[in-house]
Amino acid sequence: MTLFLTPSLQLLMASVKNRKAFQKMAFDFAANEMSPHMAEWDEKEIFPVETMRKALIFETLSTGCVSTTAYLSIHKMCNWMIDTFGNTEQREKYCPELCTMDKFASYCLTEPGCGSDAASLPTNAKLEGDHDVLNGSKETDVYIVMCRTGGKGPKGISCVVVEKDTPGISFGNKEKKVGWNSQPTRAVILEDCHVPVISRLGQEGQGFNIAMRGLNGGRINIGEVATSLPFWLFLQFKLAEMATKLVASRLLVSVSLCSMAKLFVTDECFNLSQFVRQNGYLKDYAVQQFVRDIRVHQIPEGMYTPLLL
């Protein structure tokens, strides 16, 4: 049989195929280049620069090292902000080296006393001639800094790009963290840090909007990283939890605690049957009958819902 696909459908199928190929490449990379070193990076707090320069695809890479992949998400967000809100000169200056990861970027928003509440940040920038003079507290090359150039509230915030060798920028001690140890965390301290006005991203007062849009993209990436974190452990823990509940079900039946047994056992057996996912809907597998029949067991001899009351 000959299949005639529309151009858009052909492109979609090609896109899916390419995406799977990229994902497999990333999975292999994570398994070979990241996973064997994850414990060492964490214990020795190593910032794996060379490995990150090879990396892509967040969810799959995070199966190798969650911490390192999380930094890649931050780096990507900074690059996106420059590419989206920067002018042609800024994009040409920063984006190529950030894309190749010859340089690394960080996002400076959180401050003592205000957390990630961008509308309340105290770091300020005072215009002197053609420079913004930054003062405030914020191991990379480029920093996307949110600072206050106007009054209180979100409309008083602007966004500037600060390079690490700019006079007036210094760094606090490396923080000792419980996790994310393969990416360093330090206070970025700005003391009379002179930054050219042409280093602003977007317009004056647009910083809050830039910060929120950047964070929205970053949250998706962090979510991708997080989804893979529990996946492998989930299967093992879920099986152990199921075994525990199966034993508990048998004990409730054996001691004849009728209502408790009816409520607990039928519920847990139904949950156990869900573990096989789509196979529970195919008649080729016997479990589909268990799924259908166990659901009925929750109804007679006392409806499931009233037993909860």
Secondary structure as UniProt FT lines:
FT   HELIX           7..29
FT   HELIX           30..34
FT   HELIX           35..37
FT   HELIX           38..44
FT   HELIX           49..52
FT   TURN            53..54
FT   HELIX           58..61
FT   TURN            62..64
FT   HELIX           66..85
FT   HELIX           88..99
FT   TURN            100..101
FT   STRAND          105..108
FT   TURN            112..114
FT   HELIX           118..120
FT   STRAND          124..128
FT   TURN            129..130
FT   STRAND          131..137
FT   STRAND          142..148
FT   HELIX           154..156
FT   STRAND          157..163
FT   TURN            164..165
FT   TURN            167..168
FT   STRAND          169..171
FT   TURN            181..182
FT   STRAND          188..196
FT   HELIX           197..199
FT   STRAND          200..201
FT   TURN            204..205
FT   HELIX           207..228
FT   TURN            229..230
FT   HELIX           231..254
FT   TURN            255..256
FT   HELIX           258..273
FT   HELIX           274..281
FT   TURN            283..284
FT   HELIX           287..297
FT   HELIX           304..308
//
